[in-house]
Amino acid sequence: MKEEKQCPQCGNPLSGRSDKRFCSNQCRAQAHNVNRRHNSAEQLLLSINTVLRRNRTLLKQASPQGKTTTYRQVLDMAGFDFRYFTHVYQTKQGNTYHFCYDYGYLLLPEEKVLIVNWQPYMSESR
């Protein structure tokens, strides 16, 4: 006995051509609209992750040795986006480091920025 195909959108049986995927134009349109919405949500995540990766790359380039002070304007001109970071590390002294994966920065007075690498001791204090 041949198994009858079903519409993936509504579950109704399919009739007609053997390669038919949806039972009606309405089901086909609904399925494609769901995919389009899903894709836009995925696109948002991808664009945010692109910004985070670019931020990390810029921090790494500015601080190849792992700890450097630079001016905020240098990072701004390179395309760094201070609105995006992966996590925050707060020291016992109250300083707040913003991290993009394993590279972080601390905003200092006079528009300076201290760039650091993630250190093992930072995980212990969480």
Phi, psi and chi 1 to 4 in degrees:
 res  aa     phi    psi   chi1   chi2   chi3   chi4
   1 MET       -  130.5 -175.9  172.0  164.3      -
   2 LYS   -80.5  130.3 -173.7  176.6  177.2 -176.9
   3 GLU   -76.6  133.2 -169.0  173.1  -52.4      -
   4 GLU   -82.2  131.8 -166.0  171.2  -74.1      -
   5 LYS   -72.8  151.9  -74.1 -176.2  169.5 -177.3
   6 GLN  -122.8  151.8  -67.0 -177.9  -25.0      -
   7 CYS   -67.2  126.5  175.1      -      -      -
   8 PRO   -68.2  -17.6   21.2  -27.7      -      -
   9 GLN   -86.7  -48.0 -171.9   63.8   28.9      -
  10 CYS  -117.2  -14.2   68.1      -      -      -
  11 GLY    88.5   -2.6      -      -      -      -
  12 ASN   -67.7  151.7  -71.9  -22.8      -      -
  13 PRO   -66.9  145.7   14.5  -20.1      -      -
  14 LEU   -93.9  138.6  -63.7  177.8      -      -
  15 SER  -134.1  152.0   61.0      -      -      -
  16 GLY   114.0 -138.5      -      -      -      -
  17 ARG   -58.8  148.8  -66.9  176.4   23.7 -177.9
  18 SER   -70.8  -23.4   61.9      -      -      -
  19 ASP   -99.3   13.0   63.1  -17.6      -      -
  20 LYS   -66.4  136.3 -168.6  172.5 -172.8  179.4
  21 ARG  -106.2  -32.0  -68.4 -176.1   52.5 -151.7
  22 PHE  -125.1  153.9  -60.6   99.0      -      -
  23 CYS   -79.7  -22.3   66.2      -      -      -
  24 SER  -152.9  167.5   67.2      -      -      -
  25 ASN   -64.2  -34.5  -74.7  -24.0      -      -
  26 GLN   -62.5  -45.8 -177.9 -179.5    3.1      -
  27 CYS   -64.9  -39.6  -78.4      -      -      -
  28 ARG   -62.7  -45.6 -179.2 -178.9   49.2   77.5
  29 ALA   -64.5  -43.0      -      -      -      -
  30 GLN   -61.8  -42.8  -75.0  176.2  -12.3      -
  31 ALA   -63.7  -42.1      -      -      -      -
  32 HIS   -70.5  -33.4  -74.1   80.8      -      -
  33 ASN   -66.5  -38.5  -73.7  -21.4      -      -
  34 VAL   -63.0  -43.5  167.0      -      -      -
  35 ASN   -63.7  -38.0  -71.8  -21.4      -      -
  36 ARG   -65.6  -42.2 -167.2  173.0  -59.5  130.4
  37 ARG   -65.7  -40.8  -84.0 -178.4  -69.5 -169.8
  38 HIS   -62.0  -42.4  175.7   71.5      -      -
  39 ASN   -64.5  -36.9  -72.9  -19.3      -      -
  40 SER   -68.4  -35.7   65.6      -      -      -
  41 ALA   -66.6  -42.3      -      -      -      -
  42 GLU   -63.5  -39.1  -72.6  -65.0  -42.8      -
  43 GLN   -62.8  -37.4  -70.3  -59.9  -37.2      -
  44 LEU   -62.8  -47.1  175.7   63.6      -      -
  45 LEU   -61.5  -42.8  -67.0  176.0      -      -
  46 LEU   -63.4  -41.1  -70.1  173.1      -      -
  47 SER   -68.8  -37.5   66.3      -      -      -
  48 ILE   -65.7  -43.6  -70.4  170.9      -      -
  49 ASN   -65.0  -33.2 -157.2   38.4      -      -
  50 THR   -63.0  -43.0  -61.1      -      -      -
  51 VAL   -63.9  -43.3  172.5      -      -      -
  52 LEU   -63.1  -42.0  -71.3  169.7      -      -
  53 ARG   -65.9  -40.2  -75.3 -166.8  -43.5  -94.2
  54 ARG   -63.7  -44.1 -176.4  179.2   64.5 -127.1
  55 ASN   -57.8  -45.3  -79.6   -5.7      -      -
  56 ARG   -61.4  -44.9 -178.7 -161.8  179.0  -88.1
  57 THR   -60.1  -43.0  -60.5      -      -      -
  58 LEU   -65.5  -39.6  -68.0  171.6      -      -
  59 LEU   -65.1  -42.2  -69.5  173.0      -      -
  60 LYS   -64.1  -42.3 -176.7  178.1  179.3 -178.9
  61 GLN   -65.7  -37.4  -72.0  172.3  -11.0      -
  62 ALA   -74.8  -20.5      -      -      -      -
  63 SER  -138.0   68.3  179.0      -      -      -
  64 PRO   -65.2  -26.3   19.2  -26.6      -      -
  65 GLN   -86.9  -11.3  -58.2  -56.3  -40.9      -
  66 GLY   107.7  -18.6      -      -      -      -
  67 LYS  -149.8  115.1 -171.5  171.6 -174.0  178.8
  68 THR  -147.9  151.5  -55.1      -      -      -
  69 THR  -111.3  134.4  -57.3      -      -      -
  70 THR  -140.9  179.4 -172.2      -      -      -
  71 TYR   -95.5  144.3  -72.4   95.7      -      -
  72 ARG   -56.5  -37.6 -179.2 -178.2  175.8  125.4
  73 GLN   -60.3  -34.1 -176.0  178.9    8.5      -
  74 VAL   -62.5  -45.8  171.4      -      -      -
  75 LEU   -67.9  -40.7  -68.5  174.3      -      -
  76 ASP   -58.4  -46.3  -80.1  -27.3      -      -
  77 MET   -66.4  -28.4  -72.3  174.2   36.5      -
  78 ALA   -79.2  -10.5      -      -      -      -
  79 GLY   103.0   13.9      -      -      -      -
  80 PHE   -67.0  136.2 -167.4   88.4      -      -
  81 ASP  -112.5  104.3 -168.2  -24.2      -      -
  82 PHE   -69.1   -9.1  -73.7   90.8      -      -
  83 ARG   -77.7  -17.2  -62.0  173.7  -59.5  169.4
  84 TYR  -115.1  127.3  -67.2   90.5      -      -
  85 PHE  -155.4  159.0   47.6   89.3      -      -
  86 THR   -88.9  -35.5   55.4      -      -      -
  87 HIS  -159.8  170.2   58.6  -72.9      -      -
  88 VAL  -122.6  140.5  172.3      -      -      -
  89 TYR  -121.6  125.6  172.9   72.2      -      -
  90 GLN  -109.2  126.2 -174.5  116.1   19.6      -
  91 THR   -81.8  167.9   65.7      -      -      -
  92 LYS   -64.8  -26.1  -68.2  176.4 -176.9  172.1
  93 GLN   -80.6   -5.9  -67.3   80.9   19.6      -
  94 GLY    96.3    4.9      -      -      -      -
  95 ASN   -75.1  140.8  -65.4  -33.0      -      -
  96 THR  -114.0  115.9  -58.1      -      -      -
  97 TYR   -97.8  133.6  -71.8   82.7      -      -
  98 HIS  -103.1  127.9  -65.6   82.9      -      -
  99 PHE  -111.5  144.0  -83.2   83.4      -      -
 100 CYS  -114.5   92.0  -64.2      -      -      -
 101 TYR    63.6 -110.8  -55.4  108.8      -      -
 102 ASP  -102.9    3.9   57.3  -23.6      -      -
 103 TYR  -117.3  135.5  -78.6   85.4      -      -
 104 GLY  -132.9  172.9      -      -      -      -
 105 TYR  -144.7  152.4   62.6   90.4      -      -
 106 LEU  -123.6  125.2  171.4   65.7      -      -
 107 LEU   -76.1  126.0  -62.9  174.4      -      -
 108 LEU  -109.6  167.0  -61.6  171.4      -      -
 109 PRO   -62.3  161.8  -17.9   26.9      -      -
 110 GLU    63.0   34.5  -60.0  173.9   17.4      -
 111 GLU    60.0   28.7  -66.9  -67.4  -49.3      -
 112 LYS   -97.1  158.8  -69.6 -175.7  179.8  178.6
 113 VAL  -135.1  128.3  178.3      -      -      -
 114 LEU   -95.3  123.3  173.7   65.7      -      -
 115 ILE  -106.2  132.5  -59.0  171.5      -      -
 116 VAL  -135.2  162.2  -62.1      -      -      -
 117 ASN   -94.3  154.5  -74.1   43.3      -      -
 118 TRP   -66.3  134.6 -177.5 -100.5      -      -
 119 GLN  -115.8  150.2  -60.1  -63.9  -42.7      -
 120 PRO   -55.9  -35.8  -25.3   32.9      -      -
 121 TYR   -64.5  -22.0   71.7   83.5      -      -
 122 MET   -68.3  -28.6  -66.0  174.4  174.4      -
 123 SER   -73.2  -31.6  -63.4      -      -      -
 124 GLU   -68.2  -30.6  -63.3  167.6    6.4      -
 125 SER   -87.0    3.1   65.9      -      -      -
 126 ARG   -76.7      -  -74.1 -170.7  151.2 -156.4
